[in-house]
Amino acid sequence: MLTFSYRNYLLFEQGKTLPSPEMLRRISLALRLIPKSPPAGKLALSWLKTTSGEEAYGFVFEPFISVRTDTPGLSPAHKAMGKLIKKHPITVEQAVFILSTYDNYRAFIVFVNDMGVWACDTFARTAGLKKDEASNILAAFAGAGLAKRLRRDSYKFPGDNITLEFPRAEMLPPGLNDRMRGYQARLIASGALTWRRMSVLRADSADLAAYYPLMSLTVSAASAYVTGEKTKDSALFGIESRVVKLFDF
């Protein structure tokens, strides 16, 4: 959890001030950098050079500090997934609107997972909304650039087989990422479990973190099964991957 304001983060990003070592650790975690990985090393090296100055760094630190900054190539599976998934960023303003209420968030999830044309009454039934609520939300989606209005009461998702990606947590206003996690938990709780596998094991935290990219890739691979049209057995599925630290051992 970040312990500084969004304004402080902007000052860090603009180079007007530097974070403390503890703040740097939290930023690294927020950026989902794997401990001891090349990207984490590059961030630490940049911070140390900026803090001490290039000349002082070269004289005092460089002789005995070795920072791994070489980045290995992506695995074939990661490269293939990068070609399969077309990501498009959601702006902070769009994220604020989507996450303003649970109904907005749920409506957004329904809307972007169908490539067809939505009439307001059909969308209302599917998203569990009243028709006037659905009409207002779809009109607001269009106003925010998240929907294309075709006729008076018909809308379509403007993308074609793309995955919309929310801004990083540290870029969102305070509390908004926690709100999204709450909405996600509520959405998952409303469904029925169709498959599950669990393992409990003892591992070193830093070593286990190297496994996270593979877990992320596995979740992303589910995109190969996406359908933008309704079929006889189609449904909306929530697929998640998580690691829970039970206790120190």
N, C-alpha and C positions, 0 to 999 in steps of 0.2 A: 504493500500500500504506500502510495506517495505521501510525503508529509510536508509538501510545499504547495503553494498556490499555482494556478495556471499562469498568472502574471510572472511568477518567478521562473517557471519553465520557459516562457517566451524570452526572458532575459538570458537564460542559459543558451537557448537555441540561437539567439542573436549575437552571442559572444560578449554581452555587456557585463556579465558576471559569471563566476564559476561555481559549480556545486561542490559541497563538501564531499569527502570520501564516502560517507554514509549515504548522502543523496545520490552520488554516482552509482553506488551499488543498487539502490532502489530503481534508478532510471534503467540500469542494465537489465534488471528483472522485468520491468515494465515493457521493455523492448523485446522481451523473450529471448535474450541472448543466453546461450548455454555457457555456464561457467567454464573457464579455461579454453574456450573455443577461440578461433582466430578473430571473429567479429568482436568478441568481448575484449580480446587483447588489443585490437586496434583502438577501441574506445578508451581503454585504460592508458594506452600509450599517448594518444592525443591529449588526454586530460593532463598527464604528467608533464608533457612537453610544454603545454600552455601554462601550467602552474609554475614551472621552474624557469621557463624560457629556453629557447633552442640551445644557446651557448652553454648555459649552466647544465642542461640535460646531457649534452655531449661530453662535458668534462666530468660531471659528478656521477650521473646515473648510468649512462650508456655502457661504460666499461664492464659493469657487473650485472646489468639487467638484460635478460633475454626474453623478448616478447614474440611469441609466434603469431605472425600476421599473414602467413600463407593460407589461402583458402582453397581446400581441395575442390575438384570439380564435382558437379552434381551427379548423383547416381543416375543410371539410365531410367530408373523408375520416376525419379523427380523430374527429369527432362521431359519424359512422356506426359506426365501429369501437367507440367507447365504448358504444353501444347494443347492439352485437352481442355483445361479450365481457362476461360477468358475472364479475368477479374477487372472490375470497374469500381473505383472508389466512391463511397458515399461521402458527401461533404459534411462538415460539422453541423451546419445549419439543417441539412436534411436529417441527420441523426437525431438532433434535438427534437424535430417535429415527430419523427417516427416513434421515439421513445417518450413522447409527452404523456401517452396513456397506454394501458395494456391493449385496449381495442385497436388503437392505431398500429401498435406493433404486430398484433395477430393479423390484422387486415393486410399489413405490408407483407407478412410471410406468405399469406394465401395468394396475394396479387402477383408477386414476383415468381411464383412457382407455376404459373400457367401462361402459355404464350398466346392464348386465344383472346377474343374480344369479350369483355365483361359488360353485361347490362346491369344496371344498379340493383334491380330486384333479384337477379340470379346471384350477384355478388353478396347481397345481404343475406340470402339463405345459406350460402356456403360459409361465410365468415361469422355467422351467428349474430347479425346486426339487424336493427330496424332499417327499413328502406331509406328513410331520411338520413339516418346516421351513415349508411353506406354511401349515399349520394354525396354527403358533405365530405367524407373521408376521401373518396375518389377525386372529387373536385380539388381538394387540398393537395392530393398526390400530384395532380396535373400542375397545380400552381408551383409545387416544389421541384418540378422536373422529374418526378418519379413515374409519371403516367402520361400517356398520349390520349387526348380527347378526340374521339372520332366523330361522334354525334352528340346530341344533347345529353343523353344518359348512357353513353357507351364509351368505354375506356380500354386501353391496351397497354401492356408493359412495353416500353420503347426499346428494350434490349432484345438481342437474339442469342439465346443460349449463353448468357453471361452470368457471372457470379458477382453480386454486389458485396463489397467489403466495407465494413464499418471502420471509422478512424481508430487509430491506436488509443488505448485507454487514457494515456497521459495527455492526449489532444482534446479529449472531451471535457466539458464542464464538470466540476466536482460532483460526485454522486451519480452521474449518469451511467457510468459503466456498471455500478452496483445495481442500478435500477434495471438495466438490460439483463443482467444475470438473474435477477428476480423474475422478470418476465419469462426468461427461458426456462427457469425451474417450474414456473406455473404452467407453461405450455407443455412441458414434458409430463408433469403430474396429471394433466388432463387426458393423456393418452393411455394406451394399453401396451404392456411389454410384449414384444414379439420375439426377441432373442437377447441372450445375455451370456457373457463369460467373465469370470472373475478369478484373480489369483492373488494370494497374499504371500509376500516374500520379504526377506531381509536383504537390504542392499545399501551401498554407499550413495548418499544423495547426489553427489557430484557425478558419480559414474552412471547412475540411473538417468540423469538428465540427458545423457547422450542418446537415450532411447526415445526421447520425446519427438524428435523429427520423424521417426518411423511411425509413431502413433498418429502424428498429424497427417502424414502421407496416406495412411490407411483410411482415415476419415475422408480425405479429399478424393480418394479413389472411388468412393460411393457415387461421385458425380457421373461416372460412366453409365449409371443406371437411370439417370434423370430422364423423365419424359415431360414434355411441355403440354401434352394433351391427356385428357381423361381416357382411361381404358377400363375394361371390365373389372380388373383387380387393383386399380391404382388407388393410392392413399398418400397422405402427407406423413412422412416419417421424421422422427427426431433421432439423429445419429450423433452420439457424443463419445469422446474418449477422455478419460481423466485418471489421474493418479492421486490417491489420498494417503497422506502421511498419517499413520495411526498413532505412533508414539516413538520416542527415541528408544533405541534398542541396540 
